Amino acid sequence: MTEPETIAAFNRQFGIPGIATVSAGHGGLPRVLISSPHARGEMYLHGGHVSSWTQAGARGALYCSPSAVWHDGLAIRGGVPVCFPWFGDNAANPAAPAHGFVRTKAWILQSIASVNDNVAVSMFTGSTDDTRKWWPFDFHLVCRATFGAQLKLELIVTNTGSQPFSFEEALHAYFAVGDVEAVSVRGLDGTRYIDKVDHLTEKAQTGEIRISSETDRIYLNTQHDLELIDPALARDLVLTCATRPSSPIPLRGPDPAARADRATPRTPRRPAAGLHSG
């Protein structure tokens, strides 16, 4: 079947009239569009990637770079990329793709379900000959996104081979903010972090986080929920990570994707604060 025919077949199989539609998105890539009483959302089969979530009556919470390229084999800049089986560069193989290989490959739509005005979308991917070139293990990976008044994201990793393995993962979320210099982040007071802007120096956070210059940090052994306070948009977002306390929390601001595309004009004071846990 052609790509449009495949998308239409997915919509006939999984679509829920008035609630969830499978359609062609940016670059013709297949996506699931969600419209429910509590929220609207969008999730791409490319990378199992949540690209938007908007609560009813509010502005979109996630940021996508205006320079994002929507194409097979390339990562989507913004939203919530899935990083697996490593985060950042692969120390054992500098030639390996940053943040792993699942964010640049096509996933398979597993299910769409509507429960109590929430909509859960599940997609999966797994090991292939191509993935074994970078990581010689067999796995099955599911990303489940539940769209509602809250956005719930789950990663489920299954070892389908005979060899044990360790892995890294991250839901690398980028949040849209009104003014990055006016936002603050609470919940990390006293937490140790690695300052990647200052030669990987380990430091301790004092008070809430404010961003006034390039910021790139990894917070270690986090203990609390995080609160992203955005006075310009008059909203607070609370982030809860079920895998604490061992999860590192990388924090970046402004948008690193925009920094990589300085030739592209941007609207002043509309950058993103990237706050993500792995």
C-alpha positions as CSV (number, residue, x, y, z in Angstrom):
1,M,0.0,0.0,0.0
2,T,1.0,3.6,-0.5
3,E,1.6,5.8,2.6
4,P,-1.8,7.5,2.3
5,E,-3.5,4.1,2.0
6,T,-1.6,2.9,5.0
7,I,-2.7,5.9,7.1
8,A,-6.3,5.5,6.0
9,A,-6.2,1.8,7.0
10,F,-4.8,2.8,10.4
11,N,-7.6,5.3,10.9
12,R,-10.2,2.7,10.0
13,Q,-8.7,0.2,12.5
14,F,-7.8,2.5,15.4
15,G,-9.7,5.8,14.9
16,I,-12.4,6.9,17.3
17,P,-15.0,9.2,15.6
18,G,-14.8,12.7,17.1
19,I,-12.0,11.8,19.5
20,A,-9.0,10.3,17.7
21,T,-8.0,10.4,14.1
22,V,-5.0,8.9,12.3
23,S,-3.9,11.3,9.5
24,A,-0.9,12.7,7.7
25,G,1.0,15.3,9.6
26,H,4.1,17.4,8.9
27,G,6.2,16.0,6.1
28,G,3.4,13.5,5.4
29,L,4.4,11.5,8.5
30,P,1.5,9.5,10.1
31,R,0.2,10.9,13.4
32,V,-2.7,10.5,15.9
33,L,-4.7,13.6,16.5
34,I,-6.6,13.7,19.8
35,S,-9.6,15.9,20.7
36,S,-11.3,15.3,24.0
37,P,-13.3,17.3,26.5
38,H,-10.1,17.9,28.6
39,A,-7.3,18.3,26.0
40,R,-6.1,18.2,22.5
41,G,-2.9,16.4,21.5
42,E,-0.8,15.0,18.7
43,M,1.5,11.9,18.6
44,Y,3.6,10.8,15.7
45,L,4.5,7.2,14.8
46,H,7.9,8.7,13.8
47,G,9.8,8.1,17.1
48,G,6.7,7.4,19.1
49,H,6.8,11.1,19.6
50,V,4.3,13.3,21.4
51,S,4.5,16.7,19.7
52,S,1.7,18.6,21.4
53,W,-0.6,18.6,24.4
54,T,-3.1,21.5,25.1
55,Q,-5.4,21.5,28.1
56,A,-8.9,22.7,27.4
57,G,-9.0,26.5,27.5
58,A,-5.2,26.8,27.7
59,R,-2.2,27.3,25.4
60,G,-0.1,24.4,24.3
61,A,2.3,23.2,26.9
62,L,5.0,21.7,24.6
63,Y,7.4,23.5,22.3
64,C,8.5,22.5,18.8
65,S,11.3,24.4,17.1
66,P,10.2,26.4,14.0
67,S,13.3,24.8,12.4
68,A,12.1,21.2,13.0
69,V,12.5,18.9,10.1
70,W,9.8,16.3,9.7
71,H,11.5,13.5,7.8
72,D,12.3,9.8,8.1
73,G,15.7,9.2,9.8
74,L,15.8,12.6,11.5
75,A,14.8,13.5,15.0
76,I,11.9,15.9,15.6
77,R,13.1,19.0,17.4
78,G,10.8,19.7,20.3
79,G,7.8,18.0,21.9
80,V,8.8,14.8,23.8
81,P,11.5,12.8,22.0
82,V,12.0,9.3,23.4
83,C,15.7,8.6,24.1
84,F,16.7,4.9,24.3
85,P,18.9,2.9,24.9
86,W,21.3,5.7,25.9
87,F,20.9,9.4,26.7
88,G,23.3,12.0,25.1
89,D,26.3,10.6,23.3
90,N,27.3,7.0,23.4
91,A,30.5,6.9,25.4
92,A,31.5,3.5,24.0
93,N,30.9,4.5,20.4
94,P,31.2,8.2,19.4
95,A,29.9,7.4,15.9
96,A,26.5,6.2,17.3
97,P,23.5,8.5,17.1
98,A,23.0,10.8,20.0
99,H,20.2,9.9,22.4
100,G,19.9,6.4,20.9
101,F,18.1,5.3,17.7
102,V,14.4,4.9,18.5
103,R,13.6,8.6,18.1
104,T,14.5,8.5,14.4
105,K,12.7,5.3,13.4
106,A,9.1,4.5,12.5
107,W,7.1,3.0,15.3
108,I,3.9,0.8,15.1
109,L,0.6,2.0,16.4
110,Q,-0.7,-0.6,18.9
111,S,-3.9,0.9,20.3
112,I,-6.1,3.9,21.0
113,A,-8.5,3.8,23.9
114,S,-10.9,6.4,25.4
115,V,-11.5,6.0,29.1
116,N,-13.3,8.6,31.3
117,D,-12.7,11.4,28.8
118,N,-9.0,10.6,28.6
119,V,-7.4,9.1,25.5
120,A,-4.5,6.7,25.7
121,V,-2.3,6.1,22.6
122,S,0.2,3.2,22.6
123,M,3.0,2.8,20.1
124,F,5.8,0.3,20.0
125,T,9.1,-0.5,18.4
126,G,11.7,-3.2,18.8
127,S,15.1,-4.6,17.8
128,T,16.0,-5.1,14.2
129,D,19.2,-5.8,12.2
130,D,19.7,-2.1,12.0
131,T,19.4,-1.5,15.8
132,R,21.8,-4.4,16.5
133,K,24.5,-2.6,14.5
134,W,24.5,0.0,17.4
135,W,23.3,-2.1,20.3
136,P,23.5,-5.9,20.2
137,F,20.4,-6.7,22.3
138,D,16.8,-7.7,21.6
139,F,14.1,-5.5,23.1
140,H,10.5,-4.4,22.8
141,L,9.7,-0.8,23.7
142,V,6.2,0.7,24.3
143,C,5.4,4.4,24.7
144,R,2.0,5.1,26.1
145,A,0.7,8.6,26.2
146,T,-2.6,9.4,28.0
147,F,-4.0,12.8,27.0
148,G,-6.4,14.5,29.4
149,A,-6.3,17.3,32.0
150,Q,-2.9,15.8,32.8
151,L,-0.4,14.3,30.3
152,K,0.8,10.9,31.4
153,L,3.7,9.3,29.6
154,E,4.9,5.7,30.2
155,L,7.9,3.8,28.7
156,I,7.8,0.0,29.0
157,V,11.0,-1.9,28.2
158,T,11.0,-5.6,27.7
159,N,14.1,-7.8,27.2
160,T,13.1,-10.2,24.5
161,G,16.5,-11.9,24.2
162,S,18.6,-14.2,26.3
163,Q,21.2,-11.7,27.4
164,P,20.7,-9.3,30.2
165,F,21.3,-5.6,29.4
166,S,21.4,-2.2,31.0
167,F,20.0,0.9,29.3
168,E,19.4,4.6,29.7
169,E,16.1,6.3,28.7
170,A,14.6,9.8,28.8
171,L,11.4,11.5,27.9
172,H,13.2,14.6,26.6
173,A,10.3,17.1,27.0
174,Y,10.5,20.7,25.8
175,F,8.0,23.1,27.4
176,A,6.8,26.3,25.8
177,V,7.1,29.4,28.1
178,G,6.2,33.0,27.7
179,D,9.5,34.5,28.8
180,V,12.4,32.1,29.7
181,E,14.0,34.8,32.0
182,A,10.7,35.1,34.0
183,V,10.1,31.4,34.6
184,S,11.3,29.5,37.7
185,V,11.6,25.9,38.6
186,R,11.0,24.6,42.1
187,G,11.7,21.3,43.7
188,L,15.4,21.0,43.3
189,D,16.7,23.1,46.2
190,G,19.8,21.4,47.7
191,T,20.1,18.9,44.9
192,R,23.5,18.2,43.4
193,Y,24.0,18.9,39.7
194,I,26.6,18.7,36.9
195,D,27.0,22.1,35.2
196,K,27.7,21.3,31.5
197,V,28.3,24.9,30.7
198,D,31.0,25.2,33.4
199,H,33.3,22.2,32.4
200,L,31.1,19.5,34.0
201,T,31.6,21.0,37.5
202,E,29.4,19.4,40.2
203,K,27.5,22.0,42.2
204,A,24.6,22.2,44.6
205,Q,21.3,24.1,43.8
206,T,20.3,26.9,46.1
207,G,16.7,27.9,46.0
208,E,14.6,27.9,42.9
209,I,16.1,27.8,39.4
210,R,16.0,31.0,37.3
211,I,17.4,31.2,33.8
212,S,19.3,34.3,32.7
213,S,21.9,32.8,30.4
214,E,22.8,29.6,28.6
215,T,21.9,26.8,31.0
216,D,22.7,23.1,30.6
217,R,22.6,21.0,33.8
218,I,22.0,17.4,35.0
219,Y,20.4,17.2,38.4
220,L,21.2,14.0,40.3
221,N,19.2,11.9,42.7
222,T,16.1,14.0,42.5
223,Q,13.6,13.6,45.4
224,H,10.6,15.8,44.6
225,D,8.0,16.7,42.0
226,L,9.1,19.7,40.0
227,E,7.0,22.9,39.4
228,L,7.6,25.0,36.3
229,I,6.2,28.5,37.2
230,D,5.4,30.7,34.1
231,P,4.1,34.1,35.1
232,A,4.0,35.4,31.5
233,L,1.5,32.6,30.6
234,A,-0.1,32.6,34.0
235,R,0.3,28.9,34.6
236,D,2.2,26.4,36.6
237,L,3.1,22.9,35.4
238,V,3.9,20.1,37.8
239,L,6.2,17.3,36.7
240,T,6.1,13.9,38.5
241,C,8.6,11.2,37.7
242,A,7.7,7.7,38.9
243,T,11.4,6.5,38.7
244,R,12.8,8.7,41.4
245,P,15.1,8.9,43.3
246,S,17.7,7.6,40.8
247,S,16.6,9.7,37.9
248,P,18.8,12.5,36.6
249,I,16.9,15.6,35.5
250,P,18.6,17.5,32.7
251,L,17.7,21.2,32.4
252,R,18.3,23.4,29.5
253,G,17.4,26.9,28.5
254,P,16.9,28.6,26.1
255,D,16.0,26.1,23.3
256,P,19.1,24.2,22.3
257,A,17.5,23.5,18.9
258,A,17.1,27.2,18.3
259,R,20.7,27.8,19.2
260,A,21.8,25.3,16.6
261,D,19.8,27.3,14.0
262,R,20.9,30.9,14.7
263,A,20.5,31.8,11.1
264,T,16.7,31.3,11.5
265,P,15.0,34.4,12.9
266,R,13.0,33.8,16.1
267,T,10.3,35.8,17.8
268,P,12.0,37.7,20.7
269,R,11.4,36.3,24.2
270,R,9.5,33.2,23.1
271,P,12.2,30.6,23.7
272,A,11.6,27.2,25.3
273,A,12.8,25.9,28.6
274,G,13.7,22.2,28.1
275,L,13.0,20.3,31.3
276,H,13.2,16.6,31.0
277,S,13.8,13.5,33.1
278,G,15.4,10.2,32.3
